[in-house]
Amino acid sequence: MKVKGFFKTYSLYLAWMVSIIATGGSLYLSEVLLYEPCKLCWIQRIFMYPQVILLGIASYKDDRKIISYVLPLSIIGGCVSIFHYLEQMVPAFSKIAPCSVGIPCNVDYLNWFGFITIPLLALIAFIMIICLMLAGRSDGEEEDIELNEEQTIIR
């Protein structure tokens, strides 16, 4: 089996596993290590946690229609992760939308090698899910996208 065929076949299952690991990791950090999540962490969780259920059901049923529902969740969650990461790494970003209640969003509990933080790990999970969802699209969806692009060029 080719690599592309493997990812196309198992994309829903692999994305589900990524969402389980990301959700489990965030729960471990907050409930076991007692790292209190900031406001932006909660927003990222809002976009990751439902994917465990959605992708689990879709994996069981092999329902590729879920891709159109999961992609927006991952894209928006990824954008929040990018902003959160920049807020931690670039001091000027913490002045854009400062956290006024609870834990400040620019605090990083975890900092491996000087750049790997919790928001970066969340971003990696969101990007992996996005890539797997794009790889797992059915052939009909790819043809529809190509036809729409051709029609736009012709007009």
Phi and psi in degrees as GROMACS dihedral restraints (atoms count N, CA, C in turn):
[ dihedral_restraints ]
;  ai    aj    ak    al  type     phi  dphi    fc
    3     4     5     6     1   -72.2    20    10
    4     5     6     7     1   159.5    20    10
    6     7     8     9     1   -61.9    20    10
    7     8     9    10     1   -44.4    20    10
    9    10    11    12     1   -61.2    20    10
   10    11    12    13     1   -42.0    20    10
   12    13    14    15     1   -65.3    20    10
   13    14    15    16     1   -36.9    20    10
   15    16    17    18     1   -62.2    20    10
   16    17    18    19     1   -49.2    20    10
   18    19    20    21     1   -67.7    20    10
   19    20    21    22     1   -33.1    20    10
   21    22    23    24     1   -67.3    20    10
   22    23    24    25     1   -42.0    20    10
   24    25    26    27     1   -69.0    20    10
   25    26    27    28     1   -44.6    20    10
   27    28    29    30     1  -105.8    20    10
   28    29    30    31     1    16.3    20    10
   30    31    32    33     1   -61.4    20    10
   31    32    33    34     1   -41.6    20    10
   33    34    35    36     1   -64.2    20    10
   34    35    36    37     1   -45.1    20    10
   36    37    38    39     1   -64.1    20    10
   37    38    39    40     1   -45.0    20    10
   39    40    41    42     1   -65.0    20    10
   40    41    42    43     1   -41.4    20    10
   42    43    44    45     1   -64.0    20    10
   43    44    45    46     1   -38.0    20    10
   45    46    47    48     1   -61.7    20    10
   46    47    48    49     1   -42.8    20    10
   48    49    50    51     1   -63.6    20    10
   49    50    51    52     1   -39.9    20    10
   51    52    53    54     1   -61.5    20    10
   52    53    54    55     1   -44.3    20    10
   54    55    56    57     1   -66.0    20    10
   55    56    57    58     1   -36.3    20    10
   57    58    59    60     1   -65.3    20    10
   58    59    60    61     1   -44.4    20    10
   60    61    62    63     1   -64.4    20    10
   61    62    63    64     1   -43.9    20    10
   63    64    65    66     1   -63.8    20    10
   64    65    66    67     1   -44.0    20    10
   66    67    68    69     1   -66.2    20    10
   67    68    69    70     1   -45.6    20    10
   69    70    71    72     1   -61.4    20    10
   70    71    72    73     1   -39.9    20    10
   72    73    74    75     1   -63.9    20    10
   73    74    75    76     1   -42.8    20    10
   75    76    77    78     1   -68.1    20    10
   76    77    78    79     1   -37.1    20    10
   78    79    80    81     1   -68.6    20    10
   79    80    81    82     1   -37.1    20    10
   81    82    83    84     1   -62.1    20    10
   82    83    84    85     1   -44.9    20    10
   84    85    86    87     1   -64.0    20    10
   85    86    87    88     1   -39.0    20    10
   87    88    89    90     1   -86.6    20    10
   88    89    90    91     1   -36.7    20    10
   90    91    92    93     1   -94.7    20    10
   91    92    93    94     1   -30.2    20    10
   93    94    95    96     1   -97.5    20    10
   94    95    96    97     1   -51.2    20    10
   96    97    98    99     1   -83.3    20    10
   97    98    99   100     1    -7.7    20    10
   99   100   101   102     1    60.6    20    10
  100   101   102   103     1    36.1    20    10
  102   103   104   105     1   -82.0    20    10
  103   104   105   106     1   117.3    20    10
  105   106   107   108     1   -77.0    20    10
  106   107   108   109     1   124.4    20    10
  108   109   110   111     1   -72.5    20    10
  109   110   111   112     1   142.5    20    10
  111   112   113   114     1   -85.0    20    10
  112   113   114   115     1  -178.7    20    10
  114   115   116   117     1   -62.1    20    10
  115   116   117   118     1   -42.8    20    10
  117   118   119   120     1   -69.0    20    10
  118   119   120   121     1   -32.1    20    10
  120   121   122   123     1   -63.3    20    10
  121   122   123   124     1   -41.0    20    10
  123   124   125   126     1   -63.4    20    10
  124   125   126   127     1   -39.9    20    10
  126   127   128   129     1   -63.8    20    10
  127   128   129   130     1   -42.2    20    10
  129   130   131   132     1   -62.9    20    10
  130   131   132   133     1   -38.7    20    10
  132   133   134   135     1   -63.5    20    10
  133   134   135   136     1   -38.1    20    10
  135   136   137   138     1   -58.8    20    10
  136   137   138   139     1   -34.8    20    10
  138   139   140   141     1   -88.0    20    10
  139   140   141   142     1   -18.3    20    10
  141   142   143   144     1   -94.1    20    10
  142   143   144   145     1   -44.4    20    10
  144   145   146   147     1   -58.1    20    10
  145   146   147   148     1   -43.2    20    10
  147   148   149   150     1   -63.2    20    10
  148   149   150   151     1   -23.7    20    10
  150   151   152   153     1   -67.0    20    10
  151   152   153   154     1   -26.4    20    10
  153   154   155   156     1   -60.8    20    10
  154   155   156   157     1   -46.1    20    10
  156   157   158   159     1   -72.8    20    10
  157   158   159   160     1   -48.5    20    10
  159   160   161   162     1   -60.4    20    10
  160   161   162   163     1   -47.9    20    10
  162   163   164   165     1   -72.1    20    10
  163   164   165   166     1   -30.9    20    10
  165   166   167   168     1   -63.6    20    10
  166   167   168   169     1   -47.1    20    10
  168   169   170   171     1   -65.2    20    10
  169   170   171   172     1   -43.7    20    10
  171   172   173   174     1   -63.9    20    10
  172   173   174   175     1   -37.4    20    10
  174   175   176   177     1   -64.6    20    10
  175   176   177   178     1   -43.3    20    10
  177   178   179   180     1   -63.2    20    10
  178   179   180   181     1   -41.4    20    10
  180   181   182   183     1   -91.6    20    10
  181   182   183   184     1    -4.9    20    10
  183   184   185   186     1    51.5    20    10
  184   185   186   187     1    50.0    20    10
  186   187   188   189     1   -99.5    20    10
  187   188   189   190     1   100.5    20    10
  189   190   191   192     1   -79.1    20    10
  190   191   192   193     1    -6.0    20    10
  192   193   194   195     1   -68.0    20    10
  193   194   195   196     1   -18.0    20    10
  195   196   197   198     1   -65.6    20    10
  196   197   198   199     1   -20.8    20    10
  198   199   200   201     1   -56.5    20    10
  199   200   201   202     1   -39.6    20    10
  201   202   203   204     1   -69.4    20    10
  202   203   204   205     1   -16.6    20    10
  204   205   206   207     1   -93.4    20    10
  205   206   207   208     1   -34.0    20    10
  207   208   209   210     1   -79.2    20    10
  208   209   210   211     1   -36.7    20    10
  210   211   212   213     1   -56.3    20    10
  211   212   213   214     1   -48.2    20    10
  213   214   215   216     1   -61.9    20    10
  214   215   216   217     1   -38.4    20    10
  216   217   218   219     1   -60.4    20    10
  217   218   219   220     1   -44.4    20    10
  219   220   221   222     1   -71.8    20    10
  220   221   222   223     1   -37.4    20    10
  222   223   224   225     1   -67.6    20    10
  223   224   225   226     1   -46.4    20    10
  225   226   227   228     1   -65.7    20    10
  226   227   228   229     1   -45.0    20    10
  228   229   230   231     1   -60.3    20    10
  229   230   231   232     1   -39.2    20    10
  231   232   233   234     1   -64.6    20    10
  232   233   234   235     1   -38.9    20    10
  234   235   236   237     1   -64.3    20    10
  235   236   237   238     1   -41.0    20    10
  237   238   239   240     1   -63.3    20    10
  238   239   240   241     1   -40.3    20    10
  240   241   242   243     1   -63.0    20    10
  241   242   243   244     1   -40.7    20    10
  243   244   245   246     1   -61.6    20    10
  244   245   246   247     1   -47.6    20    10
  246   247   248   249     1   -61.4    20    10
  247   248   249   250     1   -43.7    20    10
  249   250   251   252     1   -63.2    20    10
  250   251   252   253     1   -42.3    20    10
  252   253   254   255     1   -63.3    20    10
  253   254   255   256     1   -43.9    20    10
  255   256   257   258     1   -64.0    20    10
  256   257   258   259     1   -36.3    20    10
  258   259   260   261     1   -63.6    20    10
  259   260   261   262     1   -34.0    20    10
  261   262   263   264     1   -77.3    20    10
  262   263   264   265     1   -36.3    20    10
  264   265   266   267     1   -93.8    20    10
  265   266   267   268     1   -25.6    20    10
  267   268   269   270     1  -117.2    20    10
  268   269   270   271     1   109.4    20    10
  270   271   272   273     1   -55.1    20    10
  271   272   273   274     1   -32.1    20    10
  273   274   275   276     1   -65.0    20    10
  274   275   276   277     1   -27.7    20    10
  276   277   278   279     1   -68.8    20    10
  277   278   279   280     1   -26.9    20    10
  279   280   281   282     1   -69.8    20    10
  280   281   282   283     1   -14.1    20    10
  282   283   284   285     1   -87.7    20    10
  283   284   285   286     1   -14.4    20    10
  285   286   287   288     1   -67.9    20    10
  286   287   288   289     1   -52.2    20    10
  288   289   290   291     1  -139.4    20    10
  289   290   291   292     1    76.3    20    10
  291   292   293   294     1   -67.4    20    10
  292   293   294   295     1   143.3    20    10
  294   295   296   297     1   -78.5    20    10
  295   296   297   298     1   118.4    20    10
  297   298   299   300     1   -99.7    20    10
  298   299   300   301     1   -14.4    20    10
  300   301   302   303     1  -125.1    20    10
  301   302   303   304     1   136.4    20    10
  303   304   305   306     1    77.3    20    10
  304   305   306   307     1  -149.3    20    10
  306   307   308   309     1   -72.0    20    10
  307   308   309   310     1   131.5    20    10
  309   310   311   312     1   -64.7    20    10
  310   311   312   313     1   143.8    20    10
  312   313   314   315     1   -73.4    20    10
  313   314   315   316     1   -16.3    20    10
  315   316   317   318     1   -89.9    20    10
  316   317   318   319     1     2.1    20    10
  318   319   320   321     1   -78.9    20    10
  319   320   321   322     1   130.5    20    10
  321   322   323   324     1  -116.9    20    10
  322   323   324   325     1   112.6    20    10
  324   325   326   327     1   -69.4    20    10
  325   326   327   328     1   -32.4    20    10
  327   328   329   330     1  -120.6    20    10
  328   329   330   331     1   126.1    20    10
  330   331   332   333     1  -148.1    20    10
  331   332   333   334     1    90.2    20    10
  333   334   335   336     1   -91.2    20    10
  334   335   336   337     1   132.9    20    10
  336   337   338   339     1    58.8    20    10
  337   338   339   340     1    17.5    20    10
  339   340   341   342     1    81.7    20    10
  340   341   342   343     1    -1.5    20    10
  342   343   344   345     1  -143.9    20    10
  343   344   345   346     1   -15.8    20    10
  345   346   347   348     1   -89.3    20    10
  346   347   348   349     1   108.4    20    10
  348   349   350   351     1  -121.0    20    10
  349   350   351   352     1   175.3    20    10
  351   352   353   354     1   -60.2    20    10
  352   353   354   355     1   -45.8    20    10
  354   355   356   357     1   -61.9    20    10
  355   356   357   358     1   -33.0    20    10
  357   358   359   360     1   -66.8    20    10
  358   359   360   361     1   -40.7    20    10
  360   361   362   363     1   -62.7    20    10
  361   362   363   364     1   -40.3    20    10
  363   364   365   366     1   -64.0    20    10
  364   365   366   367     1   -42.5    20    10
  366   367   368   369     1   -60.4    20    10
  367   368   369   370     1   -42.5    20    10
  369   370   371   372     1   -60.9    20    10
  370   371   372   373     1   -42.0    20    10
  372   373   374   375     1   -63.6    20    10
  373   374   375   376     1   -44.8    20    10
  375   376   377   378     1   -62.4    20    10
  376   377   378   379     1   -42.5    20    10
  378   379   380   381     1   -64.7    20    10
  379   380   381   382     1   -40.8    20    10
  381   382   383   384     1   -62.0    20    10
  382   383   384   385     1   -42.3    20    10
  384   385   386   387     1   -65.3    20    10
  385   386   387   388     1   -42.5    20    10
  387   388   389   390     1   -59.3    20    10
  388   389   390   391     1   -48.4    20    10
  390   391   392   393     1   -62.0    20    10
  391   392   393   394     1   -41.8    20    10
  393   394   395   396     1   -66.9    20    10
  394   395   396   397     1   -37.4    20    10
  396   397   398   399     1   -67.5    20    10
  397   398   399   400     1   -39.8    20    10
  399   400   401   402     1   -67.7    20    10
  400   401   402   403     1   -37.0    20    10
  402   403   404   405     1   -69.8    20    10
  403   404   405   406     1   -27.9    20    10
  405   406   407   408     1   -92.6    20    10
  406   407   408   409     1     4.2    20    10
  408   409   410   411     1   -59.4    20    10
  409   410   411   412     1   144.7    20    10
  411   412   413   414     1   -72.5    20    10
  412   413   414   415     1   161.0    20    10
  414   415   416   417     1   -60.9    20    10
  415   416   417   418     1   -34.0    20    10
  417   418   419   420     1   -62.3    20    10
  418   419   420   421     1   -38.7    20    10
  420   421   422   423     1   -67.1    20    10
  421   422   423   424     1   -40.3    20    10
  423   424   425   426     1   -64.8    20    10
  424   425   426   427     1   -41.2    20    10
  426   427   428   429     1   -65.9    20    10
  427   428   429   430     1   -39.6    20    10
  429   430   431   432     1   -61.0    20    10
  430   431   432   433     1   -41.9    20    10
  432   433   434   435     1   -65.4    20    10
  433   434   435   436     1   -43.3    20    10
  435   436   437   438     1   -64.1    20    10
  436   437   438   439     1   -41.9    20    10
  438   439   440   441     1   -63.5    20    10
  439   440   441   442     1   -42.4    20    10
  441   442   443   444     1   -63.2    20    10
  442   443   444   445     1   -39.1    20    10
  444   445   446   447     1   -66.0    20    10
  445   446   447   448     1   -40.8    20    10
  447   448   449   450     1   -66.4    20    10
  448   449   450   451     1   -41.6    20    10
  450   451   452   453     1   -63.4    20    10
  451   452   453   454     1   -37.9    20    10
  453   454   455   456     1   -66.1    20    10
  454   455   456   457     1   -40.6    20    10
  456   457   458   459     1   -66.4    20    10
  457   458   459   460     1   -39.8    20    10
  459   460   461   462     1   -65.4    20    10
  460   461   462   463     1   -39.7    20    10
